[in-house]
Amino acid sequence: MNKPVLVVLAAGMGSRYGGLKQMDSVAGHGQSIIDYSIYDARRAGFEKVIFVIKRALEEDFRRLVGDRIARGIQVEYAFQELDDLPAGYAVPAGRKKPWGTTHAVLAARDLIHGPFAVINADDYYGREAMEAIGAFLSQPRPGTEHAMVGYPLSSTLTESGYVSRGVCQVDGDGHLVGITERTHIESRADGPAYTEDGETYVHLPPDTVVSMNLWGFQRDILDLFRDQFTVFLRGDHDPLKGEFFLPTVPSRLIAEGRGTVSVLPAKSRWYGVTYQEDLPAVKAAFAAMVREGKYPGKLWA
């Protein structure tokens, strides 16, 4: 059995941060959130990380991120390019926006030879979460058994504004039933709530399970990614801005009875910088974890 690898979705970092040079450091030695996630993955038994980036950012990414992390773990690169499309399809005139996270994972298909985990580059998931997904993927399983780490909604909110979260429905056996994307969830005085129209709010229990895009897949699912991306391309979507997001594929797999997704409860807190106002609190959290001995001051000696 091939050892699981970690796929890090980083192709959108340049646009989100206004260029990699502006990527926020959350601790000393230039370490950002991505350093801590990969350090946790290495401790959980992952031996290789595949960064999915834009080819135009390769030089900066290697210099500012990849070369540092390569001191502690094997690093490979895959490139998400607009023209990486199935035969018979072409990039619509004027399209500049990436095709979404499913397409980003497909960019790494030739480098994935067994089970793999997927994370966002700018989310901190916690050591326990990486250990859970690593343990799941390290056990021999059928190609139809996958997993995700589910977080309680209350631990993923910010006081600085609204967030988008995949709200999960989980059955009594701990399997994912479906995901509903809520694009506007706020932390309000009377508890978390989402709105579809900006006026009417619907409350959500604080312990509602949400996905933060920490997935564990068997390699067989890449065939479904490819097939469903083709369905997306020939379907009704905005040709200039439409994106095919990763949760769509597991949802389809479950709906068609073609596999299962185990929801592994998160036992660590998620951190992220959705707004610049979040950065001081995130820096303070990492400083506290270093003081408590959870991480060394310099990760990649």
C-alpha positions in Angstrom: 0.0 0.0 0.0 1.3 3.4 -0.9 1.7 5.8 2.0 -0.7 8.7 2.1 0.4 12.0 0.7 -0.7 15.6 1.5 -2.1 17.8 -1.2 -2.1 21.5 -0.4 -4.3 23.8 -2.4 -2.2 26.9 -2.8 -3.0 28.1 -6.4 -5.2 30.9 -5.1 -2.7 32.3 -2.6 -1.4 35.0 -4.9 -4.8 36.5 -5.6 -6.0 36.3 -2.0 -2.9 37.9 -0.5 -2.2 40.4 -3.3 1.0 38.5 -4.1 3.0 36.0 -2.2 5.3 38.6 -0.8 2.4 39.9 1.3 1.6 36.4 2.7 1.1 36.9 6.5 3.6 35.5 8.9 2.0 34.3 12.2 5.2 33.5 14.1 9.0 33.9 14.0 11.3 32.8 11.2 8.8 33.8 8.6 6.5 30.9 9.5 2.9 31.1 8.2 -0.1 29.0 8.9 0.9 26.6 6.1 4.2 25.8 7.9 2.3 24.6 11.0 -0.2 22.5 9.1 2.5 20.7 7.2 4.6 20.3 10.4 1.6 18.6 12.0 1.1 16.4 8.9 4.7 15.2 9.1 4.3 14.3 12.8 1.2 12.4 11.8 3.2 10.2 9.4 2.9 12.0 6.0 6.2 12.0 4.2 5.4 13.9 1.1 3.5 17.1 0.4 2.3 18.2 -3.1 1.7 21.9 -3.5 -0.8 22.9 -6.1 0.2 26.3 -7.3 0.0 28.5 -10.4 3.0 28.1 -12.6 3.5 31.8 -12.7 4.1 31.8 -9.0 6.5 28.9 -8.9 9.7 30.9 -8.4 8.3 33.1 -5.6 6.6 30.1 -3.9 9.7 28.0 -3.9 11.8 30.8 -2.5 9.3 32.1 0.1 7.6 28.8 1.2 8.6 25.6 -0.5 12.3 25.6 0.0 11.9 26.3 3.7 9.4 23.4 4.2 11.5 21.1 2.1 14.1 21.0 4.9 11.7 18.7 6.8 9.5 16.9 4.3 9.6 15.8 0.6 8.0 18.5 -1.5 6.6 18.2 -5.1 4.7 20.7 -7.2 1.7 20.5 -9.4 0.4 23.4 -11.5 -3.3 24.4 -11.8 -3.6 25.9 -15.2 -6.8 27.2 -16.9 -6.1 25.2 -20.1 -5.8 21.9 -18.3 -9.2 20.7 -19.6 -10.7 17.4 -20.9 -10.4 16.8 -24.7 -12.9 18.9 -26.6 -13.0 21.8 -24.2 -11.3 25.2 -24.4 -10.9 28.1 -22.1 -13.8 30.6 -22.7 -12.6 34.0 -24.1 -12.0 36.4 -21.2 -11.8 33.6 -18.5 -9.0 34.3 -15.9 -10.5 32.8 -12.7 -9.4 29.3 -11.7 -11.8 26.4 -12.2 -12.1 25.7 -8.5 -10.8 23.2 -5.9 -11.8 20.0 -7.7 -9.8 21.1 -10.7 -6.9 22.0 -8.4 -6.8 18.5 -7.0 -6.9 17.0 -10.5 -3.8 19.1 -11.3 -1.9 16.7 -8.9 -3.3 13.5 -10.3 -0.1 12.3 -11.9 1.7 12.6 -8.6 -0.9 10.8 -6.5 -0.4 7.0 -6.4 -2.4 6.1 -3.3 -4.5 7.6 -0.5 -4.2 11.3 -0.1 -5.4 14.2 2.2 -6.4 17.6 0.9 -6.1 20.9 2.9 -6.3 24.6 2.2 -2.9 26.4 2.3 -4.3 29.2 4.6 -6.1 27.1 7.2 -4.7 25.8 10.5 -6.3 22.4 11.3 -4.4 21.3 14.4 -2.2 18.3 15.2 -5.1 16.1 16.4 -7.0 16.6 13.1 -3.9 15.7 11.0 -3.4 12.6 13.2 -7.0 11.5 12.7 -6.9 11.9 8.9 -3.5 10.3 8.7 -4.6 7.3 10.8 -7.7 6.8 8.6 -5.7 6.8 5.4 -3.0 4.6 6.7 -5.4 1.7 7.2 -6.1 -0.6 4.1 -9.6 0.3 2.9 -11.8 -0.1 -0.2 -11.5 2.6 -2.8 -15.0 3.7 -1.8 -14.3 4.7 1.8 -13.3 8.3 2.3 -13.2 10.8 5.3 -13.3 14.4 6.3 -12.7 16.2 9.6 -15.7 18.0 10.9 -15.4 21.1 13.1 -18.0 22.6 15.4 -19.2 25.8 13.8 -18.5 27.9 16.9 -14.8 27.2 16.6 -14.6 28.4 13.0 -16.2 31.9 13.3 -14.7 35.3 13.4 -15.9 38.5 15.2 -14.6 40.5 12.2 -17.3 39.7 9.7 -19.1 36.8 8.0 -17.7 33.5 6.7 -18.7 30.8 4.3 -18.9 27.3 5.6 -20.1 23.9 4.4 -22.8 22.8 6.8 -22.7 19.0 7.2 -25.5 16.5 7.8 -24.2 13.5 9.6 -26.0 10.2 10.3 -26.0 8.2 13.5 -23.1 6.1 12.2 -20.9 9.1 11.8 -21.1 9.2 8.0 -21.7 12.3 5.9 -25.1 12.6 4.4 -24.7 15.9 2.6 -23.2 19.3 2.7 -25.0 22.6 2.2 -22.8 25.6 1.4 -23.8 28.7 3.5 -22.0 31.7 2.1 -22.9 34.2 4.9 -22.7 33.0 8.5 -22.2 35.5 11.3 -21.3 35.3 15.0 -24.2 37.2 16.5 -25.1 38.1 20.1 -27.7 35.4 20.2 -25.6 32.8 18.5 -24.4 31.8 15.0 -26.8 32.5 12.2 -26.8 32.5 8.4 -28.7 34.6 5.9 -29.5 34.2 2.2 -30.9 37.6 1.6 -29.0 39.8 4.0 -32.1 40.5 6.1 -33.6 37.2 7.4 -31.3 35.2 9.7 -31.6 31.5 10.5 -29.9 30.3 13.7 -27.5 27.4 13.7 -26.5 25.5 16.9 -22.9 26.3 17.9 -22.0 22.6 17.6 -23.2 22.3 14.0 -20.6 20.2 12.1 -18.9 22.1 9.3 -16.3 21.2 6.7 -13.1 23.3 6.5 -11.8 21.3 3.5 -9.7 18.7 5.4 -10.5 15.6 3.4 -9.0 12.1 3.2 -9.6 10.3 -0.1 -8.7 7.0 -1.7 -7.1 7.4 -5.1 -10.0 5.9 -6.9 -12.0 9.0 -6.3 -9.9 10.9 -8.9 -11.8 9.1 -11.6 -15.0 10.6 -10.2 -13.4 14.0 -9.9 -12.5 13.9 -13.6 -15.9 12.7 -14.7 -17.8 15.2 -12.6 -15.6 18.1 -13.7 -16.6 17.2 -17.3 -20.2 17.3 -16.3 -19.7 20.7 -14.7 -18.0 22.0 -17.9 -20.9 21.0 -20.1 -23.5 22.2 -17.6 -25.1 25.5 -16.8 -22.4 27.7 -15.1 -20.9 31.2 -15.5 -18.3 30.7 -18.2 -16.1 33.4 -16.8 -16.5 32.9 -13.0 -18.0 29.5 -12.4 -16.0 27.1 -10.1 -16.4 23.5 -9.3 -15.9 23.1 -5.6 -14.5 20.0 -3.9 -17.4 19.2 -1.6 -19.6 18.7 -4.7 -17.9 15.4 -5.6 -18.3 13.6 -2.2 -21.9 14.8 -2.1 -22.5 13.3 -5.5 -20.7 10.1 -4.5 -23.0 9.7 -1.4 -26.2 10.6 -3.3 -25.5 7.9 -5.9 -24.5 5.3 -3.3 -21.0 5.0 -4.7 -19.1 5.4 -1.5 -19.1 6.7 2.1 -17.4 9.6 3.9 -16.7 9.1 7.6 -16.8 12.4 9.6 -13.9 12.5 12.0 -14.7 14.9 14.9 -12.1 17.6 15.3 -10.4 17.6 18.6 -8.3 20.7 17.9 -9.2 24.3 17.1 -9.2 25.8 13.6 -7.5 29.1 13.0 -7.5 31.2 9.9 -7.2 34.8 8.8 -10.4 35.6 7.0 -10.0 39.3 7.7 -6.9 41.3 8.5 -8.4 42.1 11.9 -8.1 38.4 12.7 -4.3 38.4 12.5 -3.4 39.6 16.0 -5.5 36.9 17.7 -4.0 34.2 15.4 -0.5 35.4 16.1 -1.3 35.3 19.9 -2.6 31.8 19.6 0.5 30.5 17.9 2.7 32.3 20.4 0.8 30.6 23.2 1.2 27.2 21.5 5.0 27.7 21.3 5.2 28.7 24.9 3.2 25.6 25.9 5.7 23.4 24.0 3.3 22.3 21.3 5.7 23.6 18.7 9.3 24.5 18.6 10.1 28.2 17.9 11.7 27.2 14.6 9.9 24.4 12.8 12.3 23.6 10.0 15.8 23.5 11.6 
